């Protein structure tokens, strides 16, 4: 017998099964009609005779009572039919929805696989398309969101390692003014970073690894990166305006000249980080840890540093005008040449004059941020502090 040819011996058995099922269905239908006829013809009279209990009534009155019982029974049967129909419709709807979900999941799986395959393309536009496709999948499928976030983070770690690897990446010792923005030199990586920062706003997991990555001049404005691990990364001159870095790990991170105005670094770990020349104007630094961090020439005007730890931190030449340091830990912090004003709040008993702080006039309200158009590179002046 050839492959795919039906078995002749099984065909009569199937035919018999179909006939038996048809006969069983007919018998069940006939039985149902017989029961219904008995209920509608015999039962009403029995009910009336039971209720009369042998009392003598006119034939016309008895017939009317029987018809009333029969009408009631018909209404009950009709109600049962309606309920059965509603149940059957509900079950059919459930089955249809389950099938639709299965179809949608299969469609999402196909899209997911296609998007991941696009990330390995040699064409930049194909990789960007794959990243956007993953971003869209994560927005519409909560169960795939964590997987997409992990893929985006892995994409950044592998494509932007620190120190840089590859002939196209600017060398680690290139002056920051000679490094073009990330969206120009690695547009696909900027898309991955933006998607990651948008999706992390609604993620369920509590940790994302972006450590040891090259994010020089990256655009992180407004991104949500709470509890993200950025240890040992280079974020020199990165724009983090109004970014959320709550409880992020920024140990030994290069944040020189970074724009952090109105950013949230509450409970962030910035131990041993380099923030020389960074702009932390009106930044939320509450309970952050800057132990042994380098904050020379950093601008901390009107920053809220209540409860922040600056143990052995270097704050020389920093601008502290209007900052709230009332409950900060300044043990062995170096403040020679730092600038403060009458609005700067110091810990109780702390002698800022003895620490070398220079008190000047408050600069007044901060001007609104100047958002640079895409592709415009801000020129940062050289640091006065010793490298």
Secondary structure, 3 states (H helix, E strand, C coil): CCCCCCCHHHHHHHHHHHHHHHHHHHHHHHHHHHHHHHHHHHHHHHHHHHHHCCCCCCHHHHHHHHHHHHHHHHHHHHHHHHHHHHHHHHHHHHHHHHHHHHHHHHHHHHHHHHHHHHCCCCCHHHHHHHHHHHHHHHHHCHHHHHHHHHHHHHHHHHHCECCCCCCCCCCCCCCHHHCCCHHHHCHHHHHHHHHHHHHHHHCCCCCEECCCEECCCCECCCCECCCEECCCCECCCCECCCCECCCCECCCCECCCCECCCCECCCCECCCCECCCCECCCCECCCCECCCCECCCCECCCCECCCCECCCCECCCCECCCCECCCCECCCCECCCCEECCCCECCCCCCCCCCCCEECCCCCCCCCCCCCCCCCCCCCCCCCCCC
